[in-house]
Amino acid sequence: MQPEYLPFPALLCSVLSISRQHYEVTLDPGRALLSWRKLRPRSVKGRTRAGICLTRVLHRARGLAKSFSRQITSGSVTVPLTEIVSVEEAEIDGKYCNSMKWQHMCKPHAFTVRYIKRMKKHRWRCGEVTFWCSEEQMCCHWLQALNDALNQQTHRPKHLLVYINPYGGCKKGKQIYEKKVAPLFSAAGIAADVVVTEYANHARDNLYDVNLEKYDGIVCVGGDGMFSEVLHGLIGRVQKDSHIDHNNPSACLSRCSIRIGIVPAGSTDCVCYATVGINDPVTSALHIILGDCQPLDVCSIHHKKNFLKYSVSLLGYGFYGDVLKGSENNRWLGPARYDFSGFKTFLTHHWYEGTVSFQPAKWVIGSPRDNKPCTSGCHVCRQSSKQLQELQKEQNCRFEHSEEEWTTIKGKFMAINAVSLSCACPRSPKGLSPAAHLADGSADLILVRKCSRLNFLRHLIRHTSKKDQFEFPFVEVYRVKNFQFTPKHFEEYDTESTDIGNVSKKNFAQICTDHPSCVCSHVNSSWNCDGETLDQTAIEMRVHCRLIHLFARGIEDAPLTDDSNPSKILPME
């Protein structure tokens, strides 16, 4: 006789014990939930033993509610199966067994479930609960059912390649990984090959040679600089394998299928903060374990058909370029060098003249000033990328600049910033562009025109508040798919070279005459590309939609405000 297969996943329910209390524990594969509810202390005729098995296989959850509704107190701890970190048989402590009064058993049986606990401000922790069973068969049944449910989540990584920068930030990258991240990976059954970088661009160079097929993801432990190394190595490797010339600004780059995880251990950790909501190594490690996937736009920067860099956060000229360049001379100060350089740059009050040309991202839903930040499962990103994909199919993935509309702006600028994400960080919780989206195929171009020191200070202070950062008359913001910038003296004197040394002394004197406030020798600023300086000033930037994927899910919409009950509370139907 052929076995009869159930049309719906079976529901498993038992009365188990947690810390001397009886709980009804339910596994519902159909709804992908594990829940437990405390039972009222009441004797049941013929069932006096604490762990008597009440396991039943049901087709519908309503049968469970009818059977136990009179015994259960209100409220239930409910954990989605997608947020269970691991399940394993618990190690039995003899003293604990005696205190639990399990002496009548030959051998107590228990299993431990580790799961996600949501705390304040997007912080995650690994919660742990141990369920005690009266019989070995029941314990094995639960272990098998839970592990089967976890094994069906094929998006979770099993083998990772980990790069650790031991020198970034406070030089605690290796310590953070070994004490906070590695134990979680081990508990979740994730194997990791660890590479401790020894020199600049070690990770980038290694990614060109390593066998990526045996890994489910790449993890970088460090700051934004470490992430940039991994980013350049992975994208460069994929384009090389796909025979795509990255020096061609119009080339359609191949997307990277392998995900990147970021364990923050740097000075700012801007990318991690903008995609997870907090700079916390444990939270990032748990996102990696769950196999979260967040697409991310990447900007390519070229100079005269020569590839320079990739950028995912800030491409800044003027103020932020000067801050970075000034900080390089004071690296001995550590992260405080940015504060010192920023204060000095503000007092200097440089402005730079040039021409900005850009193409607006017409397919994008929304605008930089609509006060709608990018959140987990963002509708704007999803719809915008879909419309861009349809547009690219019509154009056969070719961008003919001459056929599309360009907007040109000439002027004197304090800062020119292009961001493809909010650039939020602990010091600036909303970032440079609070409504920038992670995966809509566009970047926000922010132009800060020449203004007084007081007005520029007001603009900088807005980055630390929740007010509109673009309401000043000297600030303009546009949502673009690409842009070009040319300094003034390149247009007038040297259109074929970006080498400052080629500018004659006569031209140099003229520029300083037009720039009396600084009384200095600044001809150009430099570009700050994700914390690295670009020597060329005349550049072209283009956005590549969803070029990479991170082990993240975006910032969740409703963070908890109370730590007392971080798990979800769902009513029983």
C-alpha positions as CSV (number, residue, x, y, z in Angstrom):
1,M,0.0,0.0,0.0
2,Q,1.4,3.4,-1.1
3,P,1.9,5.9,1.8
4,E,-0.5,8.9,1.8
5,Y,1.3,12.2,1.5
6,L,0.0,15.2,3.4
7,P,-1.1,18.1,1.1
8,F,0.2,20.6,3.7
9,P,3.3,20.5,6.0
10,A,2.7,18.8,9.3
11,L,2.4,20.7,12.5
12,L,4.3,19.5,15.5
13,C,3.2,20.3,19.0
14,S,4.5,19.1,22.4
15,V,4.5,20.1,26.0
16,L,8.1,20.6,27.0
17,S,9.9,22.3,29.9
18,I,11.9,25.5,30.0
19,S,13.5,26.4,33.4
20,R,11.1,24.3,35.4
21,Q,8.0,25.6,33.7
22,H,5.8,23.8,31.3
23,Y,5.4,25.2,27.8
24,E,3.4,24.3,24.7
25,V,6.0,24.3,21.9
26,T,4.7,24.4,18.3
27,L,6.6,24.0,15.1
28,D,4.5,25.1,12.1
29,P,6.5,24.5,8.8
30,G,3.6,25.8,6.8
31,R,3.9,29.2,8.4
32,A,7.6,28.8,9.0
33,L,7.2,29.6,12.8
34,L,8.5,28.1,16.0
35,S,6.5,29.3,19.1
36,W,6.2,28.5,22.7
37,R,3.6,29.4,25.3
38,K,3.6,29.0,29.1
39,L,0.9,26.7,30.4
40,R,-1.0,27.4,33.6
41,P,-0.1,25.1,36.4
42,R,-3.0,22.7,36.4
43,S,-3.1,18.9,36.9
44,V,-4.4,16.8,34.1
45,K,-6.0,13.5,35.0
46,G,-3.7,10.6,34.1
47,R,-0.9,13.0,33.0
48,T,1.2,14.0,36.0
49,R,4.7,13.7,34.6
50,A,6.1,17.0,33.5
51,G,7.3,15.9,30.1
52,I,4.5,13.6,29.0
53,C,4.5,13.7,25.2
54,L,1.5,15.4,23.6
55,T,3.1,15.3,20.2
56,R,0.5,15.3,17.4
57,V,0.6,15.5,13.7
58,L,-2.1,17.9,12.5
59,H,-3.2,19.2,9.1
60,R,-4.5,22.5,10.4
61,A,-3.4,24.7,13.3
62,R,-7.0,25.2,14.4
63,G,-7.0,21.7,15.9
64,L,-4.2,22.7,18.2
65,A,-6.1,25.8,19.4
66,K,-9.2,23.8,20.3
67,S,-7.2,21.2,22.3
68,F,-5.2,23.6,24.5
69,S,-7.0,26.9,24.5
70,R,-8.2,26.6,28.1
71,Q,-4.7,25.8,29.5
72,I,-2.6,28.6,27.8
73,T,-2.0,32.0,29.1
74,S,-2.1,35.0,26.8
75,G,1.1,35.9,24.8
76,S,3.5,33.8,22.8
77,V,7.1,33.9,21.9
78,T,7.3,33.3,18.2
79,V,10.4,33.0,16.1
80,P,10.4,32.7,12.3
81,L,12.3,29.6,11.2
82,T,14.4,32.0,9.0
83,E,15.7,33.6,12.1
84,I,16.8,30.5,13.9
85,V,20.6,30.4,14.0
86,S,21.2,26.8,15.0
87,V,19.7,23.8,16.7
88,E,21.7,21.2,18.6
89,E,21.4,18.6,21.4
90,A,22.0,20.2,24.7
91,E,24.8,19.2,27.0
92,I,23.3,18.0,30.3
93,D,24.7,19.4,33.5
94,G,24.3,17.0,36.4
95,K,23.7,19.7,39.0
96,Y,21.2,21.3,36.7
97,C,19.4,18.0,36.3
98,N,19.1,17.5,40.0
99,S,17.8,21.0,40.6
100,M,15.2,20.4,37.8
101,K,14.0,17.2,39.7
102,W,14.5,14.9,36.7
103,Q,16.0,12.2,38.9
104,H,13.2,9.8,38.0
105,M,14.5,9.6,34.5
106,C,17.3,7.3,33.4
107,K,18.8,10.1,31.3
108,P,17.2,13.5,30.6
109,H,17.1,14.8,27.0
110,A,17.2,18.4,25.8
111,F,17.9,20.5,22.8
112,T,18.9,24.1,22.5
113,V,17.6,26.6,19.9
114,R,19.6,29.7,19.2
115,Y,17.7,32.5,17.5
116,I,17.7,36.2,16.7
117,K,16.8,38.6,19.5
118,R,16.0,42.1,18.3
119,M,17.3,44.8,20.6
120,K,17.2,48.6,20.5
121,K,18.5,50.6,17.5
122,H,18.7,47.7,15.0
123,R,21.0,45.7,17.3
124,W,20.7,41.9,17.1
125,R,21.8,39.4,19.7
126,C,21.8,35.6,19.7
127,G,19.1,34.3,22.1
128,E,19.2,30.8,23.5
129,V,16.5,28.6,24.9
130,T,16.8,24.9,26.0
131,F,13.8,22.6,25.8
132,W,13.7,19.6,28.0
133,C,12.0,16.4,26.9
134,S,11.0,13.4,28.9
135,E,11.9,10.8,26.2
136,E,14.8,10.4,23.8
137,Q,12.5,9.7,20.9
138,M,10.7,13.0,21.4
139,C,14.0,14.9,21.6
140,C,15.2,13.2,18.4
141,H,11.9,14.0,16.7
142,W,12.2,17.7,17.5
143,L,15.9,17.8,16.5
144,Q,15.2,16.1,13.2
145,A,12.2,18.4,12.4
146,L,14.0,21.6,13.2
147,N,17.2,20.6,11.3
148,D,15.1,19.6,8.3
149,A,13.5,23.0,8.3
150,L,16.9,24.8,8.5
151,N,18.4,22.6,5.8
152,Q,15.6,23.9,3.4
153,Q,17.1,27.4,3.7
154,T,19.6,26.9,0.9
155,H,20.5,30.6,0.8
156,R,22.5,30.3,4.0
157,P,26.3,30.2,3.6
158,K,28.2,27.0,4.5
159,H,31.7,28.1,3.5
160,L,33.1,31.6,3.7
161,L,36.3,33.4,2.8
162,V,37.2,35.9,5.5
163,Y,39.7,38.8,5.1
164,I,40.8,40.5,8.3
165,N,42.5,43.9,8.4
166,P,44.6,43.9,11.6
167,Y,45.5,47.5,11.3
168,G,42.3,49.3,10.5
169,G,40.4,51.5,13.0
170,C,41.5,50.7,16.5
171,K,43.6,47.8,15.3
172,K,41.2,45.2,16.9
173,G,39.9,43.5,13.7
174,K,41.5,40.1,14.5
175,Q,40.3,40.3,18.1
176,I,36.8,41.2,17.1
177,Y,36.6,38.3,14.7
178,E,38.0,35.7,17.1
179,K,36.0,36.6,20.1
180,K,32.6,37.8,18.6
181,V,32.2,36.4,15.1
182,A,34.0,33.1,14.9
183,P,32.1,31.4,17.8
184,L,28.8,32.3,16.1
185,F,30.0,30.9,12.7
186,S,31.1,27.7,14.5
187,A,27.7,27.3,16.2
188,A,25.9,27.8,12.9
189,G,28.0,25.2,11.2
190,I,29.8,27.6,8.9
191,A,33.4,26.8,7.8
192,A,35.7,29.8,7.2
193,D,39.0,30.2,5.5
194,V,40.7,33.2,7.2
195,V,43.3,35.5,5.5
196,V,44.9,38.2,7.7
197,T,46.0,40.9,5.3
198,E,49.7,41.9,5.4
199,Y,49.8,44.9,3.1
200,A,47.6,47.4,1.3
201,N,45.4,45.8,-1.4
202,H,46.3,42.3,-0.2
203,A,42.7,41.2,-0.3
204,R,42.1,42.7,-3.7
205,D,45.1,40.9,-5.2
206,N,44.2,37.6,-3.5
207,L,40.7,37.7,-5.0
208,Y,42.1,37.6,-8.5
209,D,43.7,34.2,-7.9
210,V,41.5,32.4,-5.3
211,N,39.0,29.8,-6.4
212,L,35.7,31.5,-5.7
213,E,33.5,28.5,-6.7
214,K,34.0,26.8,-3.4
215,Y,32.8,29.7,-1.3
216,D,29.3,30.9,-0.6
217,G,30.4,34.4,0.4
218,I,33.3,36.8,1.2
219,V,33.5,38.5,4.6
220,C,35.7,41.5,5.3
221,V,36.6,42.4,8.9
222,G,37.7,46.1,9.0
223,G,36.5,49.5,7.9
224,D,35.3,51.0,4.7
225,G,38.8,50.8,3.2
226,M,38.9,47.0,3.8
227,F,35.5,46.7,2.1
228,S,36.7,48.8,-0.8
229,E,39.6,46.3,-1.3
230,V,37.2,43.3,-1.4
231,L,34.8,45.3,-3.6
232,H,37.5,46.1,-6.2
233,G,38.9,42.5,-6.1
234,L,35.6,40.8,-6.6
235,I,34.2,43.1,-9.3
236,G,37.6,43.1,-11.1
237,R,37.7,39.3,-11.0
238,V,34.2,39.0,-12.3
239,Q,34.8,41.4,-15.2
240,K,38.1,39.6,-16.0
241,D,36.3,36.2,-16.1
242,S,33.6,37.7,-18.3
243,H,36.1,39.4,-20.7
244,I,34.7,42.9,-20.0
245,D,36.9,45.9,-20.4
246,H,36.4,48.0,-17.3
247,N,38.3,50.9,-18.9
248,N,35.3,51.5,-21.1
249,P,33.0,53.9,-19.3
250,S,30.0,52.7,-21.3
251,A,30.6,49.0,-20.7
252,C,27.7,47.0,-19.1
253,L,29.5,45.3,-16.2
254,S,28.6,41.7,-15.1
255,R,26.9,41.4,-11.8
256,C,28.6,39.6,-8.9
257,S,26.7,36.6,-7.7
258,I,28.7,35.9,-4.6
259,R,27.7,38.0,-1.6
260,I,29.9,40.2,0.6
261,G,29.6,40.4,4.4
262,I,30.9,43.3,6.4
263,V,32.0,42.9,10.0
264,P,32.7,46.5,11.2
265,A,36.0,47.2,12.8
266,G,37.0,50.5,11.3
267,S,36.8,54.2,12.0
268,T,33.4,55.1,10.4
269,D,32.0,51.9,8.8
270,C,29.7,54.0,6.7
271,V,28.6,51.1,4.3
272,C,27.7,48.8,7.2
273,Y,25.8,51.5,9.0
274,A,23.8,52.4,5.9
275,T,22.8,48.8,5.1
276,V,22.3,47.3,8.5
277,G,21.5,50.3,10.7
278,I,24.3,49.9,13.2
279,N,28.0,49.3,13.5
280,D,27.9,46.1,15.5
281,P,30.0,43.0,14.7
282,V,27.6,40.6,16.3
283,T,24.6,42.0,14.4
284,S,26.6,41.8,11.1
285,A,27.7,38.2,11.8
286,L,24.1,37.2,12.4
287,H,23.0,38.7,9.1
288,I,25.7,36.7,7.4
289,I,24.6,33.5,9.2
290,L,21.0,33.9,8.1
291,G,22.1,34.4,4.5
292,D,20.4,37.8,4.1
293,C,20.8,39.4,0.7
294,Q,20.8,43.1,-0.1
295,P,21.6,44.3,-3.7
296,L,23.7,47.4,-3.9
297,D,24.5,50.0,-6.6
298,V,28.1,50.6,-7.5
299,C,29.6,53.7,-9.2
300,S,32.5,53.5,-11.6
301,I,34.8,56.5,-12.0
302,H,36.8,57.1,-15.1
303,H,39.2,59.7,-16.5
304,K,39.5,59.8,-20.3
305,K,38.5,56.2,-20.7
306,N,40.8,55.0,-18.0
307,F,39.3,53.3,-15.0
308,L,40.1,54.8,-11.7
309,K,37.9,53.5,-8.9
310,Y,34.6,52.0,-7.8
311,S,32.5,53.8,-5.2
312,V,29.5,52.7,-3.1
313,S,29.2,55.6,-0.6
314,L,30.8,59.0,-1.1
315,L,32.5,60.6,-4.1
316,G,33.3,64.1,-2.8
317,Y,35.2,67.1,-4.3
318,G,36.0,70.3,-2.4
319,F,35.4,70.1,1.3
320,Y,35.4,66.3,1.8
321,G,38.3,65.9,-0.6
322,D,40.3,68.5,1.3
323,V,39.5,66.9,4.7
324,L,40.7,63.5,3.5
325,K,43.9,64.9,1.9
326,G,44.7,66.9,5.1
327,S,44.1,63.9,7.3
328,E,46.8,61.8,5.5
329,N,49.5,63.9,7.1
330,N,48.1,63.2,10.6
331,R,47.5,59.4,10.5
332,W,49.3,59.1,13.9
333,L,46.1,60.7,15.4
334,G,44.0,57.7,14.5
335,P,40.3,58.4,13.8
336,A,40.7,61.9,15.5
337,R,42.7,63.0,12.4
338,Y,39.4,63.5,10.5
339,D,38.1,65.9,13.2
340,F,41.3,67.9,13.2
341,S,41.5,68.0,9.4
342,G,37.8,68.9,9.1
343,F,38.2,71.8,11.5
344,K,41.2,73.1,9.7
345,T,39.5,72.8,6.3
346,F,36.4,74.6,7.5
347,L,38.6,77.6,8.7
348,T,40.4,77.7,5.3
349,H,37.1,78.0,3.5
350,H,38.2,77.0,0.0
351,W,35.9,77.0,-3.0
352,Y,36.6,75.7,-6.5
353,E,35.3,76.6,-9.9
354,G,34.3,74.2,-12.6
355,T,31.6,72.6,-14.7
356,V,29.2,69.8,-13.7
357,S,27.3,67.9,-16.4
358,F,24.8,65.1,-15.6
359,Q,22.0,63.0,-16.9
360,P,19.0,62.7,-14.6
361,A,17.7,59.2,-13.7
362,K,14.2,59.7,-15.1
363,W,13.1,56.1,-14.3
364,V,13.5,56.5,-10.6
365,I,10.5,56.8,-8.3
366,G,10.7,59.6,-5.8
367,S,13.2,62.4,-5.3
368,P,16.1,63.2,-2.9
369,R,13.8,65.5,-0.9
370,D,10.8,63.2,-0.5
371,N,11.7,62.2,3.0
372,K,11.3,58.5,2.2
373,P,14.4,56.6,3.3
374,C,15.5,53.3,1.9
375,T,14.3,50.5,4.2
376,S,14.3,46.7,4.1
377,G,12.4,45.4,1.1
378,C,12.3,48.9,-0.3
379,H,9.5,49.4,-2.9
380,V,11.3,52.3,-4.6
381,C,14.4,50.2,-5.2
382,R,12.4,47.3,-6.5
383,Q,10.2,49.3,-8.9
384,S,13.0,51.6,-10.0
385,S,15.4,48.8,-10.9
386,K,12.6,47.0,-12.7
387,Q,11.9,50.1,-14.9
388,L,15.6,50.5,-15.5
389,Q,15.9,46.9,-16.6
390,E,13.1,47.4,-19.1
391,L,14.8,50.6,-20.4
392,Q,18.2,48.9,-20.8
393,K,16.5,46.1,-22.8
394,E,15.2,48.7,-25.2
395,Q,18.6,50.2,-25.6
396,N,20.4,46.8,-25.7
397,C,22.4,47.8,-22.6
398,R,24.1,50.7,-24.4
399,F,24.3,54.2,-23.1
400,E,24.7,56.7,-25.9
401,H,25.4,60.0,-24.2
402,S,25.0,62.1,-27.3
403,E,21.4,60.9,-27.7
404,E,20.3,61.7,-24.2
405,E,19.6,64.9,-22.4
406,W,22.5,66.4,-20.4
407,T,22.2,69.2,-17.8
408,T,25.2,71.5,-17.4
409,I,25.9,73.7,-14.4
410,K,28.9,76.1,-14.1
411,G,29.8,77.8,-10.9
412,K,32.0,78.1,-7.8
413,F,31.5,75.2,-5.4
414,M,32.3,74.6,-1.8
415,A,31.6,70.9,-2.3
416,I,30.4,68.5,-5.0
417,N,29.2,65.2,-3.5
418,A,27.8,62.1,-5.3
419,V,26.3,59.4,-3.0
420,S,24.6,56.2,-3.9
421,L,23.5,55.5,-0.3
422,S,22.7,57.7,2.6
423,C,26.3,57.8,4.0
424,A,24.8,57.6,7.5
425,C,27.1,56.9,10.4
426,P,26.9,57.3,14.2
427,R,28.0,61.0,14.0
428,S,25.5,61.7,11.2
429,P,22.5,59.3,11.7
430,K,20.7,60.6,8.6
431,G,23.8,60.9,6.4
432,L,24.5,63.3,3.5
433,S,21.4,62.3,1.6
434,P,18.8,60.7,3.9
435,A,16.5,59.6,1.0
436,A,19.2,58.0,-1.1
437,H,18.4,54.4,-2.1
438,L,20.6,51.4,-2.1
439,A,19.5,49.7,-5.3
440,D,17.5,52.0,-7.6
441,G,20.3,52.5,-10.1
442,S,20.9,56.2,-9.3
443,A,23.1,58.5,-7.2
444,D,22.2,61.8,-5.5
445,L,24.4,64.6,-6.8
446,I,24.7,67.4,-4.1
447,L,26.1,70.8,-5.2
448,V,27.1,73.2,-2.5
449,R,27.8,76.6,-4.1
450,K,30.1,79.2,-2.7
451,C,28.7,80.7,0.5
452,S,29.8,82.3,3.7
453,R,31.5,80.4,6.5
454,L,28.4,80.8,8.6
455,N,26.1,79.4,6.0
456,F,28.4,76.5,5.3
457,L,28.5,75.7,9.0
458,R,24.7,75.7,9.1
459,H,24.8,73.2,6.2
460,L,27.3,70.9,8.0
461,I,25.3,71.0,11.2
462,R,22.2,69.8,9.4
463,H,24.0,66.5,8.8
464,T,23.6,65.8,12.5
465,S,19.9,66.7,12.7
466,K,16.6,65.4,11.2
467,K,15.9,68.7,9.3
468,D,15.9,69.0,5.6
469,Q,19.6,69.3,4.5
470,F,18.8,70.7,1.1
471,E,16.6,73.7,2.0
472,F,19.4,76.2,1.8
473,P,19.4,78.4,-1.4
474,F,23.1,77.6,-2.0
475,V,22.5,73.8,-2.0
476,E,21.2,71.9,-5.0
477,V,20.5,68.1,-5.2
478,Y,19.7,66.0,-8.3
479,R,19.1,62.2,-8.7
480,V,21.4,61.2,-11.6
481,K,22.6,58.1,-13.5
482,N,26.0,59.6,-14.3
483,F,27.8,62.9,-14.2
484,Q,31.0,64.6,-15.3
485,F,33.1,67.3,-13.7
486,T,35.8,69.5,-15.3
487,P,37.7,72.2,-13.3
488,K,37.8,75.7,-14.8
489,H,41.5,75.9,-15.5
490,F,41.3,72.6,-17.5
491,E,38.7,74.1,-19.7
492,E,40.6,77.3,-20.4
493,Y,44.2,76.2,-20.4
494,D,44.8,72.5,-20.5
495,T,42.0,70.4,-21.8
496,E,44.3,67.4,-22.6
497,S,45.9,66.9,-19.2
498,T,44.9,66.7,-15.5
499,D,48.4,67.0,-14.2
500,I,48.5,70.1,-12.0
501,G,52.2,70.5,-12.7
502,N,51.4,71.3,-16.3
503,V,49.6,74.5,-15.3
504,S,51.9,77.5,-15.8
505,K,52.8,79.9,-13.1
506,K,50.9,82.6,-14.9
507,N,47.7,80.5,-14.8
508,F,48.5,79.7,-11.2
509,A,48.7,83.3,-10.2
510,Q,45.4,84.1,-12.0
511,I,43.6,81.4,-10.0
512,C,44.9,82.7,-6.7
513,T,43.9,86.3,-7.7
514,D,40.3,85.0,-8.3
515,H,40.4,83.2,-5.0
516,P,41.6,85.8,-2.5
517,S,39.9,84.4,0.6
518,C,42.4,81.5,1.0
519,V,45.7,83.3,0.2
520,C,47.1,79.9,-0.7
521,S,48.3,77.8,-3.6
522,H,45.2,75.6,-4.1
523,V,44.6,75.1,-7.8
524,N,42.3,72.1,-7.4
525,S,40.8,70.0,-4.7
526,S,41.0,66.3,-4.8
527,W,38.3,63.6,-5.0
528,N,37.4,61.6,-1.9
529,C,36.4,58.2,-3.2
530,D,35.1,56.1,-0.3
531,G,38.0,57.4,1.9
532,E,40.7,57.2,-0.8
533,T,42.2,60.1,-2.7
534,L,42.0,60.3,-6.5
535,D,44.8,62.3,-8.2
536,Q,42.7,63.1,-11.2
537,T,40.2,65.9,-10.9
538,A,38.4,65.8,-14.3
539,I,36.3,62.6,-14.0
540,E,33.2,60.8,-15.2
541,M,31.0,58.7,-12.9
542,R,28.4,56.2,-13.9
543,V,26.0,54.2,-11.7
544,H,25.7,50.4,-12.2
545,C,22.4,49.1,-10.8
546,R,22.6,46.2,-8.3
547,L,26.2,45.3,-9.3
548,I,26.9,43.5,-6.0
549,H,25.0,41.9,-3.1
550,L,25.7,42.1,0.6
551,F,24.9,39.9,3.5
552,A,22.3,42.4,4.8
553,R,18.6,43.2,4.5
554,G,18.5,47.0,4.6
555,I,17.5,49.0,7.6
556,E,14.3,47.5,9.1
557,D,11.4,50.0,9.3
558,A,10.3,49.7,12.9
559,P,13.2,49.2,15.4
560,L,12.3,48.1,18.9
561,T,12.2,50.7,21.6
562,D,12.0,48.2,24.5
563,D,14.6,45.5,25.3
564,S,12.3,43.6,27.7
565,N,10.8,41.4,25.0
566,P,12.8,41.5,21.9
567,S,11.1,38.5,20.2
568,K,8.0,38.8,18.2
569,I,4.7,38.4,20.1
570,L,1.9,37.0,17.9
571,P,-1.6,36.1,19.0
572,M,-2.7,32.5,18.8
573,E,-5.6,32.0,16.4
